[in-house]
Amino acid sequence: MRSGFRSRPTRAGAPVSAVRTGVVCLGLFLGTIALFSRSLNFGFINYDDPSYVTDNPHVQGGLSWAGLRWAFAGRTDYWHPLTWLSHMADWELYRDNAPGHHLTSILWHAVNAVLVFLLMRRLTGGFWTSALCAALFAWHPLRVESVVWITERKDVMSGFFFLLTLWAYVAYADRRAAGKPARARYALALAAFAGGLMCKPVIVALPGVLLLLDFWPLRRLALRAGHAPGGAAMSASGAATTPSHQPLMTLLLEKVPFFILSAIIAAVTVLMQVDVGAFTLNVPLAGRIANAIVSVPRYLGKFIWPFDLTVVYAHPGTWPTVAVIAAGLLVLAITGVAGWLFWSAERRQP
């Protein structure tokens, strides 16, 4: 894996790609602010904003020791203390001036746009492809809810820590591959993950993402259990690979601290929601699995044709069997095509 940076200097002495990277980062940051600046004219809404900000005495108390204790130990629907502290800081700065609260969310999202570009470029080495992916992520209509709805500050904050975790993990993997000390990078990745969980528990699935990165594009997974002389893993073709390749069990054990954090936060979230009587849909397990299967192509549909978007989509109670089967087949087909493209590319490697 290479970062793709060039060393050819400009007349000013700076590498060409460093200047180009800076321009793209600035364009993504300012472009995101400009696109979402319309929300600075919006106010609070009556859906969750009162309980989170405008009618919340703990948030309106601002940053204080009492507020800090409540953020970490208060009775709420989610355990996301960093999100609460963010709202408290905003109230200290802006009081009930909604544009200020909107501005904070916009800035978080603008930083995320830059992080997506830098992360994608580091993972793939593709410059303009990474820039396009970052712009699509940052400016797609599906991001409006997370950025414009003040209550959803937890989305943009957890997204920041999600991306920071991936960045630190890639740095850790790079140093491991180079035979250099990597504990600090691993600790940073784990700390960033903990920070993300303290913003929104939805990122509990991130350890699975790390395992996927081990497979591709980091290529840390040894495709065979056997090892060549000197400790190098054996590839599927029987050729010795780099010492960075690890057996699956080693990579799984490496993720144990991440999985433990996920399990703790998942349990805490369920217990807190039961305790406060948060909204739950009385749907049996089979119905929830069916809904999860159908939701994947539905989300892809909204990505391609982002119309009729809403905060809550009504659950039909039960999905038709034909719809569930069709959605499952579509997911399998997309997965199969992705796998075929990957292995085709692998066979073309020298």
C-alpha positions in Angstrom: 0.0 0.0 0.0 1.4 3.3 -1.0 0.2 6.8 -0.3 0.8 7.9 -3.8 2.7 11.1 -3.0 5.1 12.4 -5.6 8.4 14.0 -4.9 8.6 16.3 -7.9 8.9 19.8 -6.5 7.1 23.0 -7.7 9.0 26.2 -8.2 8.2 27.1 -4.6 9.9 23.9 -3.5 6.7 22.1 -2.3 5.8 18.7 -3.6 3.2 18.9 -6.4 0.9 16.4 -4.7 1.1 18.1 -1.4 -0.1 21.3 -2.9 -2.8 19.5 -4.8 -3.9 17.6 -1.7 -4.1 20.9 0.2 -6.2 22.5 -2.5 -8.6 19.5 -2.5 -8.9 19.5 1.3 -9.6 23.2 1.3 -12.2 22.8 -1.4 -13.9 20.0 0.4 -14.0 21.9 3.7 -15.2 25.2 2.3 -17.5 23.5 -0.2 -19.2 21.6 2.6 -19.6 24.7 4.6 -21.0 26.6 1.7 -23.5 23.8 0.8 -24.9 23.5 4.3 -24.8 27.2 5.1 -28.5 27.5 4.3 -29.2 25.7 7.6 -27.9 28.8 9.4 -31.2 30.3 8.7 -33.1 27.4 10.3 -34.2 27.2 13.9 -34.7 24.3 16.3 -37.5 21.8 15.5 -40.0 20.2 17.9 -38.8 16.6 17.3 -36.1 15.7 19.9 -34.5 19.1 19.9 -36.4 20.1 23.0 -35.3 17.0 25.0 -31.8 17.4 23.7 -31.3 21.1 23.9 -34.1 23.7 24.2 -35.9 22.1 27.2 -33.0 20.3 28.8 -31.9 21.9 32.0 -28.6 19.9 32.2 -27.5 21.1 28.7 -28.6 24.7 29.5 -26.6 24.6 32.6 -23.5 24.7 30.4 -20.2 23.1 31.0 -19.9 22.4 34.7 -18.9 19.6 37.1 -22.6 18.8 37.6 -23.1 18.7 33.8 -20.1 16.5 33.4 -21.5 14.0 36.0 -24.9 14.0 34.3 -23.4 13.5 30.8 -21.6 10.3 32.0 -24.1 9.0 34.6 -27.4 10.7 33.9 -30.7 8.8 33.0 -31.1 9.2 29.3 -32.0 7.1 26.3 -28.4 6.8 25.0 -25.1 6.8 26.7 -23.3 9.4 24.6 -21.5 11.8 27.1 -19.4 13.5 24.5 -22.4 14.5 22.5 -24.0 15.9 25.6 -20.8 17.9 26.4 -20.9 19.2 22.8 -24.4 20.5 23.3 -23.4 22.0 26.6 -20.5 23.8 25.0 -22.8 25.1 22.3 -25.2 26.5 24.9 -22.3 28.2 26.6 -21.4 29.9 23.3 -24.8 30.5 21.6 -27.5 30.1 24.2 -30.8 29.6 22.3 -29.3 31.1 19.1 -30.0 28.1 16.7 -27.6 29.3 13.9 -24.7 28.8 16.2 -25.7 25.2 17.0 -26.1 24.5 13.2 -22.7 26.0 12.6 -21.0 23.5 15.0 -22.6 20.6 13.2 -21.5 21.9 9.8 -17.9 22.3 10.9 -17.8 18.8 12.2 -19.1 17.5 8.9 -16.7 19.6 6.9 -13.8 18.1 8.9 -15.2 14.6 8.2 -15.2 15.4 4.4 -11.5 16.1 4.5 -10.9 12.9 6.6 -12.8 10.8 4.1 -10.6 12.0 1.3 -7.3 11.6 3.2 -8.3 8.1 4.4 -9.5 6.9 1.0 -6.3 8.2 -0.6 -4.2 6.4 2.0 -6.0 3.2 1.5 -6.3 3.1 -2.2 -3.6 5.5 -3.6 -6.2 7.0 -6.0 -6.2 10.7 -5.8 -9.2 11.9 -7.8 -11.2 8.8 -7.1 -10.7 9.5 -3.4 -11.7 13.2 -3.9 -14.8 12.2 -5.7 -15.8 9.7 -3.0 -15.2 12.3 -0.3 -17.4 14.9 -2.2 -20.1 12.3 -2.7 -20.1 11.4 1.0 -20.1 15.0 2.1 -22.6 16.5 -0.3 -25.1 13.7 -0.8 -28.7 14.6 0.3 -28.6 11.6 2.7 -26.3 13.6 4.9 -28.8 16.4 5.4 -30.5 14.9 8.4 -27.2 14.3 10.2 -25.9 17.8 9.6 -29.0 20.0 9.7 -30.9 18.4 12.5 -29.3 19.6 15.7 -30.3 16.5 17.7 -28.3 14.4 15.2 -25.0 16.1 16.2 -24.2 12.6 17.5 -24.0 11.4 13.9 -21.3 13.8 12.7 -19.3 13.4 15.9 -19.4 9.6 15.9 -18.5 9.8 12.2 -15.4 11.9 13.0 -14.2 9.3 15.6 -15.1 6.5 13.2 -12.8 7.9 10.6 -10.1 8.7 13.1 -10.2 5.1 14.3 -9.7 3.9 10.7 -6.8 6.3 10.1 -5.0 5.3 13.4 -5.6 1.6 12.6 -4.1 1.9 9.1 -1.1 3.7 10.6 -0.8 0.8 13.1 -1.0 -1.8 10.3 1.6 0.1 8.3 4.1 0.2 11.2 3.5 -3.5 12.0 4.2 -4.4 8.4 7.4 -2.3 8.6 8.5 -4.1 11.8 8.3 -0.9 13.8 6.7 -0.3 17.2 3.0 0.2 16.8 1.5 0.2 20.3 0.9 3.9 20.3 -1.1 3.7 17.0 -3.1 0.8 18.3 -3.9 2.7 21.5 -4.9 5.7 19.5 -7.3 3.6 17.4 -8.8 2.1 20.5 -9.2 5.5 22.2 -10.8 7.0 19.0 -13.2 4.0 18.9 -14.1 4.6 22.6 -14.6 8.3 21.7 -17.0 7.4 18.9 -19.0 5.1 21.2 -19.3 8.0 23.6 -20.9 10.0 20.7 -23.3 7.4 19.4 -23.4 3.6 20.0 -24.3 2.9 16.3 -20.6 2.4 15.6 -20.4 -0.9 17.6 -19.9 -2.7 14.3 -16.6 -0.9 13.6 -14.4 -3.9 14.7 -16.0 -5.8 11.8 -14.9 -3.0 9.5 -11.3 -3.4 10.8 -11.4 -7.1 9.9 -12.6 -6.2 6.4 -9.7 -3.7 6.0 -7.3 -6.5 7.1 -8.6 -8.5 4.1 -8.6 -5.6 1.7 -6.9 -3.2 1.0 -4.4 -3.8 3.9 -3.9 -7.5 2.8 -2.9 -8.5 6.3 -4.8 -11.8 6.2 -2.7 -14.9 5.5 -4.7 -16.9 2.9 -3.2 -20.2 4.2 -2.2 -21.3 7.7 1.2 -22.6 6.5 4.3 -20.4 6.7 7.3 -20.1 4.6 10.8 -20.3 6.1 11.7 -17.3 8.1 8.1 -16.8 9.3 6.6 -15.4 6.1 3.0 -16.5 5.5 2.1 -18.5 2.5 -0.3 -17.1 -0.1 -2.9 -19.1 -1.9 -0.5 -19.7 -4.8 2.1 -21.1 -2.4 4.4 -18.1 -2.7 5.9 -16.5 0.4 4.3 -13.3 1.3 5.5 -10.4 3.6 5.7 -10.9 7.4 2.8 -8.5 7.8 0.4 -11.4 6.8 -1.3 -12.9 9.8 -3.5 -15.9 10.5 -7.2 -15.1 10.9 -7.1 -16.1 14.6 -4.3 -13.6 15.3 -6.3 -10.8 13.6 -9.4 -11.8 15.6 -7.5 -11.7 18.9 -6.1 -8.3 17.9 -9.7 -7.0 17.8 -10.8 -8.4 21.2 -10.5 -5.0 23.0 -12.6 -3.4 20.3 -15.2 -6.2 20.5 -15.3 -5.9 24.3 -16.0 -2.2 24.1 -18.7 -2.8 21.5 -20.4 -5.5 23.7 -20.3 -3.2 26.8 -21.9 -0.2 25.0 -24.5 -2.4 23.3 -25.5 -3.8 26.7 -25.6 -0.4 28.3 -27.7 1.0 25.5 -30.3 -1.7 25.7 -30.5 -1.4 29.4 -30.8 2.4 29.3 -33.5 2.3 26.6 -35.5 -0.3 28.6 -35.1 1.8 31.8 -36.4 5.1 30.2 -39.0 3.4 28.1 -37.5 4.7 24.8 -39.4 4.0 21.6 -39.2 0.4 20.5 -41.1 -1.3 17.7 -42.8 -4.6 18.8 -41.6 -6.7 15.9 -40.5 -10.4 16.3 -37.0 -11.4 15.5 -37.9 -12.8 12.1 -39.5 -9.5 11.2 -36.4 -7.6 12.3 -34.1 -9.8 10.2 -36.4 -9.4 7.2 -36.4 -5.6 7.7 -32.6 -5.6 7.9 -32.4 -7.5 4.6 -34.8 -5.3 2.8 -33.2 -2.1 4.2 -30.0 -2.6 2.3 -31.4 -2.3 -1.2 -33.8 0.4 0.0 -30.9 2.4 1.2 -29.1 1.9 -2.1 -32.2 3.1 -3.8 -32.2 6.3 -1.7 -28.6 6.7 -2.5 -29.2 6.6 -6.2 -32.5 8.4 -6.2 -32.6 10.6 -3.0 -36.2 11.6 -3.1 -39.0 11.3 -0.5 -36.5 11.4 2.3 -37.9 11.5 5.8 -36.7 11.2 9.4 -38.7 8.1 10.1 -39.9 5.5 7.6 -43.0 3.6 8.6 -42.5 -0.1 9.2 -45.1 -2.2 7.4 -45.2 -4.7 10.2 -44.3 -7.6 7.9 -42.5 -7.6 4.6 -43.8 -9.7 1.7 -41.8 -12.9 1.3 -41.1 -12.0 -2.3 -39.6 -8.6 -1.3 -37.3 -10.2 1.3 -36.1 -12.9 -1.2 -35.5 -10.4 -3.9 -33.6 -8.1 -1.5 -31.5 -11.0 -0.3 -30.7 -12.1 -3.8 -29.7 -8.5 -4.7 -27.3 -8.4 -1.7 -25.8 -11.7 -2.6 -25.4 -10.6 -6.3 -23.6 -7.4 -5.3 -21.4 -9.3 -2.9 -20.6 -11.9 -5.6 -19.7 -9.3 -8.2 -17.4 -7.5 -5.7 -15.7 -10.8 -4.8 -15.3 -11.7 -8.5 -13.8 -8.3 -9.3 -11.4 -8.7 -6.3 -10.2 -12.1 -7.2 -9.9 -11.1 -10.9 -7.6 -8.2 -9.9 -5.6 -10.5 -7.6 -4.9 -12.9 -10.5 -3.6 -10.1 -12.6 -1.1 -9.2 -10.0 2.5 -10.1 -10.9 
